[in-house]
C-alpha cells in the first residue's frame, strides 16, 4: 500500500477524502498508531512458480489496466513509469484478475523501517479482484515474483503487510516469508 495522497483522495472521494486525509495526518502528528503493519522477509527464493491452469502470468502494461476487473486499478498506471518498478499480473484472457508489484530499490510509495537493502527486492500492493479470490492467484503471483527476483540475482525479498489482513499474512507465510518486525506508520 502506498502513503495517503491528498490529490487522489480528493479526486476519488471529494470533501470526504480531504477530511479523511486531514484526520489521519493529524493523528500521525500526535503519534497515534493508525496502520499497524508487519515487515516480512524471505531469504530463500524459489527457482520458478508452479503453473496456474487457465490463467496467464506476465508483466503488466498500461493497456492492461484499461481492461482491469476493477476500475480503481486504472489509477495505478503512473507507477509503471518508474524505472525500478515492475508490475506482474495474472490474466483471465484479457482481464487483469490479480496484480502484484516488485521494486528493485526501496519502495518509493510505502514507509517501512530501515533495511539492509543489498541484494533485495520489495513486494508491495498486491491485489486480487473479488471475483477471482480463493483460487490461489495471490500465492501464485507471490511465487512468480520471488522467482523473477532470483533470476535477477537477488537473494532476499521484503514485504509490508497490514496486521489486520490475515489472508495476506497467511499467503505470504505459505510462500516462505516470515515476520521480522512490527511497526506503524
C-alpha positions as CSV (number, residue, x, y, z in Angstrom):
1,X,0.0,0.0,0.0
2,X,1.2,3.5,-0.6
3,X,1.0,6.6,1.5
4,X,-2.1,8.6,1.6
5,X,-2.2,11.0,-1.3
6,X,-4.4,14.1,-0.8
7,X,-5.0,14.6,-4.6
8,X,-6.0,11.0,-5.1
9,X,-8.4,11.0,-2.1
10,X,-9.9,14.3,-3.1
11,X,-10.4,13.2,-6.7
12,X,-12.0,9.9,-5.7
13,X,-14.0,10.9,-2.6
14,X,-14.3,14.7,-2.8
15,X,-14.6,16.6,0.5
16,X,-14.9,13.3,2.5
17,X,-11.4,12.2,1.1
18,X,-9.9,15.6,2.1
19,X,-11.3,15.3,5.6
20,X,-10.1,11.7,6.0
21,X,-6.6,12.7,4.9
22,X,-6.6,15.6,7.3
23,X,-7.8,13.5,10.2
24,X,-5.2,10.7,9.6
25,X,-2.3,13.2,9.2
26,X,-3.4,14.8,12.5
27,X,-3.3,11.5,14.3
28,X,0.1,10.8,12.9
29,X,1.4,14.1,14.2
30,X,0.1,13.2,17.6
31,X,1.9,9.9,17.5
32,X,-1.2,7.8,17.4
33,X,-0.9,4.5,15.6
34,X,-3.1,4.4,12.5
35,X,-1.8,1.4,10.5
36,X,-0.1,-1.4,12.4
37,X,1.9,-3.4,10.0
38,X,4.3,-6.4,9.7
39,X,7.6,-6.4,7.9
40,X,8.2,-9.9,6.4
41,X,11.2,-11.3,4.7
42,X,12.2,-14.4,2.7
43,X,15.9,-15.5,2.4
44,X,15.0,-18.5,0.1
45,X,13.7,-17.5,-3.3
46,X,12.2,-20.3,-5.5
47,X,13.6,-21.1,-8.9
48,X,10.2,-21.0,-10.5
49,X,6.5,-20.7,-9.8
50,X,4.2,-23.6,-10.5
51,X,1.9,-23.2,-13.5
52,X,-1.6,-21.8,-12.9
53,X,-4.1,-23.6,-15.2
54,X,-6.4,-21.4,-17.3
55,X,-4.5,-18.1,-16.4
56,X,-1.5,-16.3,-17.8
57,X,1.1,-14.5,-15.6
58,X,3.2,-11.7,-17.1
59,X,4.4,-8.1,-16.8
60,X,1.5,-5.6,-16.8
61,X,1.3,-2.8,-19.3
62,X,-0.6,0.4,-19.2
63,X,-3.1,-1.0,-21.7
64,X,-3.8,-3.9,-19.3
65,X,-5.1,-1.5,-16.7
66,X,-7.8,-0.4,-19.0
67,X,-9.2,-3.9,-19.1
68,X,-8.8,-4.5,-15.3
69,X,-11.6,-6.3,-13.5
70,X,-11.8,-3.3,-11.2
71,X,-11.8,0.3,-12.4
72,X,-9.7,1.6,-9.5
73,X,-6.7,-0.4,-10.8
74,X,-6.5,2.1,-13.7
75,X,-5.3,4.7,-11.2
76,X,-2.0,2.7,-10.9
77,X,-0.6,3.3,-14.4
78,X,1.6,6.2,-13.3
79,X,3.7,3.7,-11.2
80,X,4.7,1.9,-14.4
81,X,6.8,4.9,-15.4
82,X,9.3,4.3,-12.5
83,X,12.4,2.5,-13.9
84,X,13.0,0.2,-10.9
85,X,9.4,-1.0,-10.6
86,X,7.7,-3.9,-12.2
87,X,4.0,-4.9,-12.1
88,X,3.1,-8.5,-12.6
89,X,-0.4,-9.7,-13.3
90,X,-2.5,-12.8,-13.5
91,X,-4.8,-12.6,-16.5
92,X,-8.0,-14.4,-17.3
93,X,-8.0,-13.9,-21.0
94,X,-7.7,-10.1,-21.5
95,X,-8.9,-9.4,-17.9
96,X,-6.4,-8.4,-15.2
97,X,-7.5,-10.6,-12.3
98,X,-4.7,-10.1,-9.8
99,X,-1.7,-7.7,-9.6
100,X,1.5,-7.5,-7.5
101,X,4.3,-5.0,-7.6
102,X,8.0,-5.6,-7.3
103,X,10.6,-2.9,-6.6
104,X,14.3,-3.3,-7.3
105,X,15.0,-0.3,-5.0
106,X,13.5,0.7,-1.6
107,X,9.7,1.2,-2.2
108,X,9.1,4.8,-3.0
109,X,5.3,4.5,-2.3
110,X,5.5,3.0,1.2
111,X,7.0,3.7,4.6
112,X,8.9,0.8,6.2
113,X,11.7,0.5,8.8
114,X,15.2,1.0,7.5
115,X,16.5,-2.2,5.9
116,X,19.8,-3.7,4.7
117,X,18.7,-3.4,1.1
118,X,21.7,-5.0,-0.7
119,X,20.6,-7.9,-2.9
120,X,16.9,-7.5,-2.0
121,X,13.6,-6.8,-3.7
122,X,10.4,-5.3,-2.2
123,X,7.0,-6.8,-2.9
124,X,4.0,-4.5,-2.5
125,X,0.5,-3.5,-3.3
126,X,-0.9,-7.0,-4.1
127,X,-4.5,-7.1,-5.1
128,X,-6.8,-9.7,-6.4
129,X,-10.2,-8.8,-7.8
130,X,-13.1,-10.0,-5.6
131,X,-14.4,-12.3,-8.4
132,X,-11.1,-14.1,-8.5
133,X,-10.3,-14.6,-4.8
134,X,-9.8,-18.0,-3.2
135,X,-8.4,-19.5,-6.4
136,X,-4.7,-19.3,-5.5
137,X,-3.9,-16.4,-7.7
138,X,-2.2,-14.4,-4.9
139,X,0.1,-17.2,-3.9
140,X,1.0,-17.9,-7.5
141,X,1.8,-14.2,-8.0
142,X,4.0,-14.2,-4.9
143,X,6.0,-17.2,-6.1
144,X,6.2,-15.8,-9.6
145,X,7.7,-12.5,-8.3
146,X,10.1,-14.3,-6.0
147,X,11.3,-16.5,-8.9
148,X,11.8,-13.4,-11.0
149,X,13.9,-11.8,-8.2
150,X,16.0,-14.9,-8.1
151,X,16.6,-14.7,-11.9
152,X,17.8,-11.2,-11.4
153,X,20.4,-12.4,-8.8
154,X,18.6,-11.1,-5.8
155,X,18.8,-13.1,-2.6
156,X,16.1,-11.7,-0.4
157,X,12.6,-10.3,-0.6
158,X,10.8,-7.9,1.8
159,X,7.1,-7.0,2.0
160,X,5.0,-4.9,4.3
161,X,1.6,-6.3,5.3
162,X,-1.2,-4.7,7.3
163,X,-1.6,-6.7,10.5
164,X,-5.4,-6.9,10.1
165,X,-5.0,-8.6,6.7
166,X,-4.9,-12.3,7.9
167,X,-5.4,-13.8,4.4
168,X,-2.4,-11.9,3.1
169,X,-0.3,-12.8,6.1
170,X,-1.1,-16.5,5.6
171,X,-0.4,-16.3,1.9
172,X,3.0,-14.7,2.4
173,X,3.8,-17.3,5.2
174,X,2.9,-20.2,2.8
175,X,5.3,-18.7,0.3
176,X,8.2,-18.6,2.9
177,X,8.1,-15.0,4.0
178,X,8.3,-14.7,7.8
179,X,7.6,-11.6,10.0
180,X,10.7,-9.9,11.3
181,X,9.3,-6.8,12.9
182,X,6.1,-4.8,13.6
183,X,5.8,-1.1,13.1
184,X,3.2,1.6,12.5
185,X,3.1,4.4,10.0
